[in-house]
Amino acid sequence: MGFDVFTLTFRFIYLLLGYTIQVSIMRFIYPAILFFLISFFGYGQSFVIPDSLQHKTLSEIEGLFLKHYKDSLKLAVYSNTLLAKAKQENNLLELAKGYRYVSFNYKKDFLKRIAYLDSSITISKNLIDKNHLILSYLNRAGVQDEMGKFNQAFEDYLLALKQANKNENKKYYYMIKHNIGLLKEKIGELEESALMFKEVLDNGDDYTVNTSNYLSTLLALSIVYQKLKFTDSTRVYNIKGIKESIKNNSDTYYFFVLNEGINLFHTQQYKKSFDSITKGLLLIEKKYPLINKELIISGYLYTAKTSMKMKSSKYLESLLKIDQYYEDTGFTSLEMREGYELLINHYKEANDKNKQLYYINRLFRVDSVLDTNYKNLSKKIVHEYDTPKLLAEKQQLIDALSKKEKQTSTKFIFVLILAVVLIIVFAVTYRKNLRYKKRFTELMNTQAISASTYDGIINKKVADPETIGISEAIVTTILEGLTKFEANEGFLLASLTTATLAKQLHTNTKYLSKVINTYKQKSFSVYINELRVDYAIQKLKTDTKFRQYTIKAIAQESGFNTTEAFSKSFYKKTGIYPSYFIKQLEKESIV
């Protein structure tokens, strides 16, 4: 039985009982309900505890699990035993741990891993000590990251970060910061990533006191600086990392050596670059072929580049390793596609059309994965090898191989139309970006303006109170009430209606609507939504933490019931979408 059934059933019973039983009673019977559902719907019902572990305590079994963590067979036995015994003994904390530990048994089955971690999170939310909840969020974020679901991974990291901050757990807090930095590096936000790693190194004493954690963050920062081509800073951190690794007998030594080899390429020291990269890859390929995959791909790519600079034929061997790594692991990266471009060019110069076509198709496969993985965070992959040109070249190769070399007028017209369409799309996009930038600048230069046009005196030019059938005294009272309503930010109430506001102002909905329509010159809903949008704009300008919220959370904080309603109202008032506004604010804050 799946996890969704368990969750929905529990929530149904919880809500049902919540309406009929006092909260104190609910808290008392909650564990009983939870264990009933887990035993009925939970995982691992067919697992039988081995005789040798029947009389072991939960603490002893967990100790065995941690001791034999690298042994997958023992790992499965101990984790399943812990889960089964935790159910028997009704121990919520160990049950949460059991579900999390069992998830490690399914390295390649992402859906099962997520399901077990969902169970762990559900139980951990009801524990007094929420530290285990942080770990479950962290593990689930890691799985989402592996699946290429960067948006979901980021959401889980934020949940974990919020809980760690609430618990004042600095160790987990900076561990999460490190992981978010890795995610930002992966999607190309290098400057932000570097800032996060620096923050961890400067403030994360509880996290970096562990040598492996310290070296891990140091290496991550060094890699980001290498990608930014800050060669001097990269060298400083690489040398520091190499010295610390030697002192602590850590295998991160080879990763620092590899990264420094890539850094040497950027300073045109090609021989030293080749030697360092080769030395680093030698051990990493043997002992850690699946750790820091992106750096391994970079190693292959820059081995090829240094070989090309030194006029060595070994460059092809390195490029083919990139293809083999993709074949073995399915891992993709932006630098991997650059390797395929070099392979395509090599076989183009060798006039080997079959292999040229083969690697063009491989590149398309890599591109499709990259596009899928990155689209959720609206990141565009920069294709230096122009895709339309690549498509045309692929068609030419197919024609040459099939001896159809004649070009028809239809193809020419098609290419011409495609070119025109691309130009039009580019022009429209360019104009839209200019318009957005202009509106953003206007918003940044505009001070907060209240939606109220009332200054204590009725503007006779707007309307005469008598002409709308309401006395001047009532109009004045309503306008004064609206001024206080805006000052007190009453519009943030999501359930606000004309009726509830009219009641607050001691008037009726008819009078209120007429006054708003006449003196605000807009409908009630537009009036309220514009107040909410103004609030969101000012909050985003001044509160950096508020910018880290999801669009959904910002919408709710501003009084909107749905993200869609917020985005539409924001665009209608400002001419840009909130996501664009936030992105530009973040860029300005970095600068």
Salt bridges, closest charged atoms under 4 A:
GLU62 OE2 - LYS97 NZ 3.20
GLU94 OE2 - LYS97 NZ 3.65
ASP118 OD1 - ARG140 NH1 2.64
ASP145 OD1 - LYS186 NZ 2.83
GLU146 OE2 - ARG113 NH2 3.26
ASP156 OD1 - ARG140 NH2 2.80
GLU185 OE2 - LYS227 NZ 3.01
GLU189 OE1 - LYS184 NZ 3.00
GLU189 OE2 - LYS379 NZ 2.71
GLU192 OE1 - LYS184 NZ 2.83
GLU199 OE1 - LYS177 NZ 3.38
GLU244 OE2 - LYS247 NZ 3.48
ASP251 OD2 - LYS287 NZ 3.26
GLU260 OE2 - ARG235 NH1 2.96
ASP275 OD2 - LYS271 NZ 2.81
GLU285 OE2 - LYS321 NZ 3.49
GLU294 OE2 - LYS227 NZ 2.78
ASP323 OD1 - ARG362 NE 2.94
GLU327 OE1 - ARG362 NH2 2.68
GLU338 OE2 - LYS305 NZ 2.63
GLU341 OE2 - ARG337 NH1 2.41
ASP367 OD1 - ARG337 NE 2.77
GLU393 OE1 - LYS348 NZ 2.95
ASP399 OD2 - LYS411 NZ 3.09
GLU442 OE1 - ARG439 NH1 2.06
GLU472 OE1 - LYS460 NZ 3.36
GLU486 OE2 - LYS520 NZ 3.59
GLU530 OE1 - LYS522 NZ 2.80
ASP534 OD1 - LYS573 NZ 3.61
ASP543 OD2 - LYS539 NZ 3.69
GLU564 OE2 - LYS568 NZ 3.16
GLU586 OE2 - ARG547 NH1 3.69
